[in-house]
Amino acid sequence: MAGNPVWSVDPRTGETRERVAFEATPTDVDLAVRAAHAARSALTDRATRAAFLRAAAAALDAAGPRLTALADAETALGATRLTGELGRTGYQLRAFAEAVEEGSFLDIRIDRADQSLTPPRPDLRRWKVPLGVVAVYGASNFPLAFSVPGGDTASALAAGCPVVVKAHPDHPATSQLCATLLQDAAAGCGLPREVLRLLHGFDAGLELIRHPLVSAAGFTGSIRGGRALFDAAAARPVPIPFHGELGSLNPVVITPGAAAERAEEIAGGLAASVTLGVGQFCVKPGLVLLPEGEDGDRLAKALGEALAGAAPGVLLDHRMREHFIAGTARRAALPEVLAPVPAGAVGEHQVGAGYLSVPARALAEDGPHELLLEECFGPVTVLARYTGAAEVEAVLGRLQGNLTATVQVSAAEASGAAGEVAGLLERLTSLAGRVLVNGWPTGVAVAPAQHHGGPYPAATSAATSVGGTAIERWLRPVVYQSAPPALLPAELREGNPTGLPRRVDGRLEI
C-alpha cells in the first residue's frame, strides 16, 4: 500500500502546486536501502566514480534553467540565489571528482617489515575503505547544495558509498528532479541507478536511520530534528556515525575601536549578512556584542536604518513563518529588551527584517533572557550592549558551540598593536569551527581548507560538511599485516602501480 501523497507547495501563496510522489512505507525504505547496498561494488573503481561525479555536474548544468525555476517555485529563494547555488553544487561535484583521482584521501601508509626493531615490525599496509550505504537528509534552505546533489551526497559517492536521500518536504519536486538527473548520469557511466535512491516522508527518515544496512548519515537542519536522528543512530544495536549540523548562533564581537573607526561600514555589512536569503542561512549572525556609548549608538542607528530599508521576503514555508513571527514576538516581550526595528509579519506571506537590543549583563545569568541565546531562523539579530571586557566574557561563557564566530576590530588592533584582541580570538576559537576577523559568516567558500562544523550543537562530530576533507566522514581505516603481494589491493603494492600519494616507511612519496 502506498503512503500519503507528497505535495509541492508555493511558499509565496501557501497554495498546493502538484503531487510529486508518495511517502515511503517501511517496505519502500527497506527495498531502497537493500538496492543501494547491492550496488556498492559498482563504485569500487575510482575512475568510474570520478566520471560519474563529473557527469552529474554536467547534467545539473544542462538542466539549470528548469532546475532553478522549479526550486524557486518551491522555496522562493529567487533565481539569482539559486543560480549561484547551482554553480556551487556543480563545483562541489567536480572538486570531489578531482579528489578521487588524486587519491590522498585514501591516506595510504606502508611500513615494511623490519626484524631489527624491538619488537620486530611486521609488514603493515594501511588505507581507507568506504563505510557502505550513507543516509543523507536534505536541508530546507539549500535545495541543491545541501540536498539531493549536495555536499553530503557528493562526498559519500566520492568515497565509494551508495546514497539514500530523504528529501526535505519543502522542495520535493526539486529533489525528485535532482535524483533523476543523478541516476541518469550514473547509468550513462555504466553504473546502476541504485547508487542513489530517494525517499519522501517523515517516518521514512526514522526508518532509514534505523535500517541495519545503513552505515552512516549526514544531516543539516534543526537541533530538535537532528538530535532525534542522532539519538536513533546511537541507539541502534550497531551504532553508526551521524554527522549532523544542528544549529548555530554565530556570535559577533565588535570592539570599541572598530565601532569608533567604522560604525556605518560595519552596520552595512551586518545588515546584509542578517538579511541574506531572508535570514535563512545557518551562519547568519544571530548575536552581536556591541559596546555601549556614542560609537555603539551610531552603529545601532545605521543598522536600524539598513534593516528598515530592506525589502520584505518570503520564508521557505508558512510553518517557518509562523515560528519566526512567534519567536521574535516572544523575544521582544522580555524585560529590558527593545525592538527599535521590529521584525515580524508583512502582509499574509512575507516577513520584515529587524533587530532587538538588550543589555549584555541580562544575558550573563540564568533567566528568561536565555531565549535570546537560541537561534531564531529568519531576518533578525540581537544586539547585546556591553560596558567592558568582563561582560563580553560573561556572555561568551553562556554560549554553546557554533559554526562561526566573528570579531570586528580596528586597523590598529588588526596589526597586533592591541594584545587583548589575540586573547579574544583565542576565546572565540573555543566556541566555533570557523573564526572570522573583519568579515561576515554568510557565504561558505567551497575550498580544501574550509571547515563547516563546530562544537555541539553546531555539529555532532568534529568533521566538516564542506571542503575536500568532508570525504573522510564516509571512510574507515584498514591495515593489512603480512599479506602476500598478490592479495593486496593495487594501491598498496610495491612499486606504487596506481601512482597515488603514499607515506612509505615514514617518508611521503608523491
C-alpha positions as CSV (number, residue, x, y, z in Angstrom):
1,M,0.0,0.0,0.0
2,A,1.3,3.4,-0.9
3,G,2.0,6.1,1.7
4,N,0.4,9.5,1.9
5,P,0.8,11.8,-1.2
6,V,3.7,14.3,-1.2
7,W,2.7,17.8,-2.5
8,S,4.8,20.7,-3.8
9,V,3.7,23.9,-2.1
10,D,4.2,27.5,-3.2
11,P,5.6,29.4,-0.2
12,R,4.6,32.8,-1.7
13,T,1.0,31.9,-1.5
14,G,0.7,28.7,0.6
15,E,-1.1,27.0,-2.2
16,T,-0.5,23.4,-3.3
17,R,1.2,23.2,-6.6
18,E,1.2,19.5,-7.6
19,R,1.5,16.0,-6.3
20,V,5.1,14.9,-6.6
21,A,5.3,11.4,-5.0
22,F,4.1,9.3,-2.1
23,E,5.6,9.0,1.3
24,A,7.8,5.9,1.6
25,T,6.5,3.0,3.6
26,P,8.8,0.8,5.7
27,T,8.8,-1.7,2.8
28,D,9.8,1.1,0.4
29,V,12.7,2.1,2.7
30,D,13.9,-1.4,3.1
31,L,13.9,-2.0,-0.7
32,A,15.7,1.3,-1.4
33,V,18.5,0.6,1.2
34,R,18.9,-3.0,0.0
35,A,19.1,-1.9,-3.6
36,A,21.8,0.7,-2.7
37,H,23.7,-1.8,-0.7
38,A,23.7,-4.2,-3.6
39,A,25.1,-1.5,-5.8
40,R,28.1,-0.7,-3.6
41,S,30.6,-2.9,-5.5
42,A,29.9,-0.9,-8.7
43,L,31.5,2.2,-7.1
44,T,34.8,0.4,-6.4
45,D,36.6,1.8,-9.5
46,R,37.9,5.3,-8.8
47,A,38.0,6.3,-12.4
48,T,34.3,5.4,-12.8
49,R,33.4,7.3,-9.7
50,A,35.2,10.4,-10.9
51,A,33.5,10.2,-14.3
52,F,30.1,9.8,-12.6
53,L,30.6,12.9,-10.4
54,R,31.5,15.0,-13.5
55,A,28.6,13.6,-15.4
56,A,26.3,14.5,-12.5
57,A,27.6,18.1,-12.5
58,A,27.1,18.4,-16.3
59,A,23.6,17.1,-16.0
60,L,22.7,19.7,-13.4
61,D,24.2,22.4,-15.6
62,A,22.3,21.3,-18.6
63,A,19.0,21.4,-16.6
64,G,19.9,24.7,-15.0
65,P,17.0,26.9,-16.1
66,R,14.4,24.2,-15.4
67,L,16.0,23.3,-12.1
68,T,16.3,26.8,-10.7
69,A,12.8,27.7,-11.8
70,L,11.4,24.6,-10.0
71,A,13.5,25.3,-6.9
72,D,12.3,28.9,-6.8
73,A,8.7,27.9,-7.1
74,E,9.1,25.6,-4.0
75,T,11.4,27.8,-1.9
76,A,11.0,31.4,-3.1
77,L,14.8,31.8,-2.8
78,G,15.0,33.6,-6.1
79,A,16.7,32.9,-9.4
80,T,19.9,34.8,-8.6
81,R,20.5,33.0,-5.4
82,L,19.6,29.6,-6.8
83,T,21.7,30.1,-9.9
84,G,24.7,30.7,-7.6
85,E,23.8,27.7,-5.5
86,L,23.6,25.5,-8.7
87,G,27.1,26.7,-9.6
88,R,28.4,25.8,-6.2
89,T,26.7,22.4,-6.4
90,G,28.4,21.6,-9.7
91,Y,31.7,22.8,-8.4
92,Q,31.5,20.5,-5.4
93,L,30.8,17.5,-7.6
94,R,33.8,18.3,-9.8
95,A,36.1,19.0,-6.9
96,F,35.3,15.6,-5.4
97,A,36.0,14.0,-8.8
98,E,39.4,15.6,-8.7
99,A,39.9,14.4,-5.1
100,V,39.0,10.8,-6.1
101,E,41.6,10.9,-8.9
102,E,44.3,12.5,-6.8
103,G,43.8,9.8,-4.1
104,S,45.4,11.4,-1.0
105,F,42.0,10.9,0.8
106,L,42.9,7.2,1.0
107,D,45.7,8.1,3.4
108,I,47.9,5.2,2.3
109,R,50.7,4.3,4.8
110,I,53.1,1.5,4.3
111,D,55.6,0.3,7.0
112,R,57.7,-2.5,5.6
113,A,58.8,-5.4,7.8
114,D,61.9,-4.7,9.9
115,Q,63.2,-7.5,12.0
116,S,65.9,-5.3,13.5
117,L,63.4,-3.3,15.6
118,T,62.4,-4.3,19.1
119,P,59.9,-5.8,19.0
120,P,60.2,-6.8,15.3
121,R,57.8,-5.0,13.0
122,P,55.7,-7.0,10.5
123,D,54.8,-5.6,7.1
124,L,51.9,-3.2,7.6
125,R,49.9,-1.6,4.8
126,R,47.0,0.8,5.7
127,W,44.4,2.7,3.7
128,K,40.8,3.7,4.0
129,V,37.7,1.9,2.6
130,P,34.1,3.1,2.2
131,L,31.7,2.5,5.1
132,G,28.7,1.4,3.0
133,V,25.3,2.9,2.4
134,V,25.1,6.5,3.6
135,A,21.8,8.2,4.5
136,V,21.5,11.9,3.6
137,Y,18.9,14.2,4.9
138,G,18.2,17.2,2.7
139,A,18.2,20.7,4.1
140,S,15.3,23.1,3.8
141,N,17.4,26.2,3.0
142,F,19.7,24.7,0.3
143,P,17.6,22.7,-2.1
144,L,20.6,21.9,-4.2
145,A,24.0,22.4,-2.4
146,F,22.9,20.6,0.9
147,S,20.2,18.3,-0.5
148,V,20.0,15.5,-3.1
149,P,23.0,16.6,-5.2
150,G,24.8,18.4,-2.4
151,G,28.0,18.1,-0.5
152,D,27.0,15.1,1.7
153,T,25.9,13.1,-1.4
154,A,28.9,14.2,-3.5
155,S,31.4,13.3,-0.8
156,A,29.8,10.0,0.0
157,L,29.7,8.9,-3.6
158,A,33.3,10.1,-3.9
159,A,34.2,7.8,-1.0
160,G,32.6,4.9,-2.9
161,C,29.4,4.8,-0.8
162,P,25.9,4.5,-2.3
163,V,23.5,7.1,-1.0
164,V,19.8,7.0,0.0
165,V,18.5,10.6,0.4
166,K,15.5,11.5,2.5
167,A,14.0,14.6,0.6
168,H,13.1,17.7,2.6
169,P,9.3,18.4,2.4
170,D,9.9,22.0,1.4
171,H,11.2,21.1,-2.1
172,P,10.1,17.6,-3.0
173,A,9.8,18.2,-6.8
174,T,13.3,19.7,-6.9
175,S,14.6,16.7,-5.0
176,Q,12.8,14.4,-7.4
177,L,14.3,16.1,-10.5
178,C,17.8,16.1,-9.0
179,A,17.6,12.4,-8.1
180,T,16.5,11.6,-11.7
181,L,19.4,13.6,-13.1
182,L,22.0,11.9,-10.9
183,Q,20.5,8.5,-11.6
184,D,20.7,9.2,-15.4
185,A,24.3,10.3,-15.0
186,A,25.1,7.1,-13.2
187,A,23.5,5.0,-15.9
188,G,25.4,6.9,-18.5
189,C,28.7,5.9,-16.8
190,G,27.7,2.2,-16.7
191,L,26.7,2.3,-13.0
192,P,23.4,1.0,-11.6
193,R,20.8,3.7,-11.0
194,E,20.6,2.3,-7.4
195,V,23.8,4.0,-6.3
196,L,21.4,6.8,-5.4
197,R,17.9,6.4,-4.2
198,L,15.3,9.0,-3.0
199,L,12.7,8.7,-0.3
200,H,9.9,11.1,0.9
201,G,8.2,11.3,4.3
202,F,9.0,12.0,8.0
203,D,8.5,8.4,9.1
204,A,10.8,7.3,6.2
205,G,13.6,9.3,7.7
206,L,13.3,7.5,11.0
207,E,13.1,4.1,9.3
208,L,16.1,5.0,7.2
209,I,18.4,5.8,10.2
210,R,17.4,2.5,11.9
211,H,18.0,0.3,8.9
212,P,20.7,-2.2,9.6
213,L,22.4,-1.8,6.2
214,V,22.8,2.0,6.6
215,S,26.4,2.6,7.7
216,A,26.5,6.4,8.3
217,A,24.3,9.5,8.0
218,G,24.6,13.2,7.1
219,F,22.1,15.8,8.3
220,T,21.6,19.6,8.0
221,G,18.7,21.0,9.9
222,S,17.2,21.9,13.3
223,I,18.6,20.9,16.7
224,R,15.4,19.1,17.6
225,G,15.2,17.0,14.4
226,G,18.9,16.4,14.2
227,R,19.1,15.3,17.8
228,A,16.3,12.8,17.4
229,L,18.1,11.2,14.5
230,F,21.5,11.4,16.3
231,D,19.9,9.6,19.3
232,A,18.4,7.0,17.0
233,A,21.7,6.4,15.3
234,A,23.4,5.8,18.7
235,A,20.6,3.6,20.0
236,R,20.8,1.1,17.2
237,P,22.1,-2.4,18.0
238,V,25.1,-1.4,16.0
239,P,25.5,2.4,16.3
240,I,26.6,4.4,13.3
241,P,28.4,7.7,12.7
242,F,25.9,10.6,12.5
243,H,27.4,13.8,11.0
244,G,24.8,16.4,11.8
245,E,24.7,20.2,11.6
246,L,22.0,21.2,14.0
247,G,22.1,24.9,14.9
248,S,24.3,28.0,15.4
249,L,24.0,31.5,16.8
250,N,27.2,32.7,15.1
251,P,28.2,35.4,17.6
252,V,29.9,38.6,16.6
253,V,32.1,40.8,18.9
254,I,32.6,44.4,17.8
255,T,35.4,46.1,19.7
256,P,35.1,49.7,20.8
257,G,37.9,50.6,18.4
258,A,36.1,49.0,15.5
259,A,32.9,50.8,16.4
260,A,34.7,54.1,16.6
261,E,36.6,53.6,13.4
262,R,33.9,52.3,11.0
263,A,30.5,52.1,12.6
264,E,28.5,52.7,9.4
265,E,30.6,50.2,7.4
266,I,30.1,47.5,10.0
267,A,26.4,48.2,10.2
268,G,26.0,47.9,6.5
269,G,27.9,44.5,6.4
270,L,25.9,43.2,9.4
271,A,22.6,44.2,7.8
272,A,23.5,42.5,4.5
273,S,24.5,39.3,6.4
274,V,21.4,39.2,8.5
275,T,19.0,39.6,5.6
276,L,20.8,37.4,3.1
277,G,18.5,34.7,1.9
278,V,15.8,36.3,4.2
279,G,17.9,35.3,7.2
280,Q,17.7,31.6,6.4
281,F,21.4,30.8,6.4
282,C,22.8,28.5,9.1
283,V,25.7,31.0,9.5
284,K,23.5,34.1,9.9
285,P,25.0,36.3,12.7
286,G,22.3,36.0,15.5
287,L,24.0,37.7,18.4
288,V,26.2,40.8,18.2
289,L,28.1,42.1,21.2
290,L,28.2,45.9,20.7
291,P,29.8,48.4,23.1
292,E,27.7,51.0,24.9
293,G,28.3,54.6,24.2
294,E,28.1,57.0,21.3
295,D,30.0,54.9,18.8
296,G,27.8,51.9,19.5
297,D,24.7,54.1,19.3
298,R,25.9,55.3,15.9
299,L,26.3,51.7,14.7
300,A,23.0,50.7,16.0
301,K,21.3,53.6,14.3
302,A,22.9,52.8,11.0
303,L,21.9,49.1,11.4
304,G,18.3,50.0,12.1
305,E,18.1,52.2,9.0
306,A,19.6,49.5,6.8
307,L,17.2,46.8,8.2
308,A,14.2,49.1,8.0
309,G,15.0,49.7,4.3
310,A,15.4,46.0,3.5
311,A,12.7,44.5,1.3
312,P,10.4,42.1,3.0
313,G,10.8,38.5,1.9
314,V,9.2,35.0,1.9
315,L,10.4,32.3,4.2
316,L,10.8,28.7,3.0
317,D,7.3,27.7,4.2
318,H,4.4,29.0,6.3
319,R,5.3,26.9,9.3
320,M,8.7,28.6,9.5
321,R,7.0,32.0,9.0
322,E,4.7,31.3,12.0
323,H,7.6,30.2,14.1
324,F,9.6,33.4,13.2
325,I,6.7,35.7,14.0
326,A,6.0,34.0,17.3
327,G,9.7,33.7,18.2
328,T,10.5,37.4,17.6
329,A,7.4,38.5,19.5
330,R,8.4,36.3,22.5
331,R,11.9,37.7,22.5
332,A,10.7,41.3,22.1
333,A,8.4,40.9,25.1
334,L,11.3,40.0,27.5
335,P,12.2,42.6,30.2
336,E,14.8,45.2,29.2
337,V,14.5,44.1,25.5
338,L,13.9,46.8,23.0
339,A,12.9,46.4,19.4
340,P,13.9,49.6,17.6
341,V,13.2,47.9,14.3
342,P,10.7,45.1,15.0
343,A,11.0,42.0,12.8
344,G,7.8,40.2,12.0
345,A,4.9,39.7,9.6
346,V,4.4,41.8,6.5
347,G,1.1,41.0,4.8
348,E,-0.1,37.4,4.6
349,H,3.0,35.7,3.3
350,Q,6.1,37.9,3.9
351,V,8.3,38.9,6.8
352,G,10.3,42.0,7.5
353,A,13.8,42.3,9.0
354,G,14.7,43.9,12.3
355,Y,16.8,43.7,15.4
356,L,16.5,43.5,19.2
357,S,18.6,45.3,21.8
358,V,19.4,44.1,25.3
359,P,22.0,44.9,28.0
360,A,24.7,42.3,27.8
361,R,24.5,41.8,31.6
362,A,21.0,40.4,31.1
363,L,22.4,37.5,29.1
364,A,25.1,36.7,31.6
365,E,22.8,34.9,34.1
366,D,20.1,32.3,34.2
367,G,16.6,33.6,33.4
368,P,14.2,34.3,30.6
369,H,16.8,36.1,28.5
370,E,18.4,32.7,27.7
371,L,15.9,32.6,24.9
372,L,18.0,35.3,23.2
373,L,20.9,32.8,23.1
374,E,18.9,30.4,20.9
375,E,18.9,30.6,17.1
376,C,15.9,32.4,15.5
377,F,15.6,31.3,11.9
378,G,14.8,34.4,9.8
379,P,16.0,38.0,9.3
380,V,16.6,39.1,12.9
381,T,19.6,39.6,15.2
382,V,20.2,40.6,18.8
383,L,22.5,43.4,19.8
384,A,23.8,42.9,23.3
385,R,25.2,46.2,24.6
386,Y,28.3,45.7,26.8
387,T,30.2,48.0,29.1
388,G,33.5,46.2,29.2
389,A,35.5,43.1,28.5
390,A,34.1,41.3,31.6
391,E,30.6,41.5,30.2
392,V,31.8,40.2,26.8
393,E,33.4,37.2,28.5
394,A,30.4,36.6,30.7
395,V,28.1,36.4,27.6
396,L,30.6,34.2,25.6
397,G,30.7,31.9,28.6
398,R,27.0,31.2,28.2
399,L,27.2,30.1,24.6
400,Q,27.2,26.6,23.2
401,G,29.1,25.5,20.2
402,N,28.8,27.5,16.9
403,L,29.6,27.1,13.2
404,T,31.2,30.5,13.2
405,A,32.4,33.3,15.5
406,T,33.4,36.8,14.3
407,V,35.3,39.7,15.7
408,Q,35.3,43.2,14.1
409,V,38.5,45.1,15.0
410,S,40.1,48.4,14.3
411,A,43.2,48.8,12.0
412,A,45.4,49.2,15.0
413,E,44.0,46.0,16.6
414,A,44.4,44.1,13.4
415,S,48.1,45.0,13.3
416,G,48.6,43.4,16.7
417,A,49.0,46.8,18.5
418,A,46.3,45.8,20.9
419,G,47.3,42.5,22.5
420,E,43.9,41.8,24.1
421,V,42.4,41.1,20.6
422,A,44.6,38.0,20.3
423,G,43.1,36.7,23.6
424,L,39.6,37.4,22.2
425,L,40.4,35.5,19.1
426,E,41.6,32.5,21.2
427,R,38.4,32.7,23.2
428,L,36.3,32.6,20.1
429,T,38.3,29.7,18.7
430,S,37.0,27.6,21.6
431,L,33.4,28.3,20.5
432,A,33.4,27.8,16.8
433,G,34.7,25.9,13.8
434,R,35.4,29.0,11.7
435,V,36.7,32.2,13.2
436,L,36.4,35.4,11.1
437,V,38.2,38.7,11.5
438,N,36.6,41.8,9.9
439,G,34.3,39.6,7.7
440,W,30.8,38.2,7.8
441,P,30.0,34.5,8.2
442,T,27.3,34.2,5.5
443,G,29.0,32.7,2.4
444,V,30.8,29.4,3.0
445,A,33.6,29.1,0.4
446,V,34.0,25.6,-1.0
447,A,37.7,25.0,-0.7
448,P,40.1,22.3,0.6
449,A,40.9,24.3,3.7
450,Q,37.3,25.0,4.6
451,H,35.7,23.7,7.8
452,H,32.0,23.8,8.2
453,G,31.2,22.4,11.6
454,G,31.9,23.2,15.3
455,P,31.3,22.1,18.8
456,Y,27.9,20.7,19.7
457,P,25.2,21.7,18.8
458,A,26.7,23.3,15.7
459,A,27.7,19.7,14.7
460,T,27.6,16.2,16.2
461,S,31.1,15.4,15.1
462,A,34.5,17.0,14.5
463,A,34.1,16.6,10.8
464,T,33.3,19.2,8.1
465,S,30.4,19.1,5.7
466,V,32.1,21.5,3.3
467,G,35.5,21.2,1.7
468,G,37.7,18.4,0.5
469,T,38.1,16.7,3.9
470,A,34.3,16.1,4.0
471,I,35.0,12.8,2.2
472,E,36.7,11.4,5.4
473,R,33.3,11.1,7.1
474,W,32.4,8.1,5.0
475,L,35.7,6.1,5.2
476,R,37.3,3.8,7.8
477,P,41.0,2.7,8.0
478,V,42.0,-0.9,7.4
479,V,45.5,-2.3,7.8
480,Y,46.8,-5.5,6.1
481,Q,49.5,-7.2,8.0
482,S,52.0,-9.6,6.3
483,A,49.6,-10.0,3.4
484,P,51.1,-11.7,0.2
485,P,51.6,-9.1,-2.5
486,A,49.2,-10.8,-4.9
487,L,46.4,-10.5,-2.4
488,L,46.9,-6.8,-1.7
489,P,44.9,-4.0,-3.4
490,A,46.9,-2.5,-6.2
491,E,47.1,0.8,-4.3
492,L,49.1,-0.9,-1.5
493,R,51.6,-2.9,-3.7
494,E,55.3,-2.3,-4.1
495,G,56.2,0.0,-6.9
496,N,53.1,2.1,-6.5
497,P,51.4,0.8,-9.7
498,T,48.5,3.3,-9.2
499,G,50.7,6.3,-8.7
500,L,48.9,7.6,-5.6
501,P,50.4,9.7,-2.8
502,R,51.7,7.3,-0.1
503,R,53.8,7.5,3.1
504,V,56.3,4.7,3.0
505,D,58.5,3.9,6.0
506,G,57.7,7.4,7.3
507,R,58.5,9.2,4.1
508,L,56.0,10.9,1.8
509,E,56.0,9.7,-1.8
510,I,54.2,11.6,-4.4
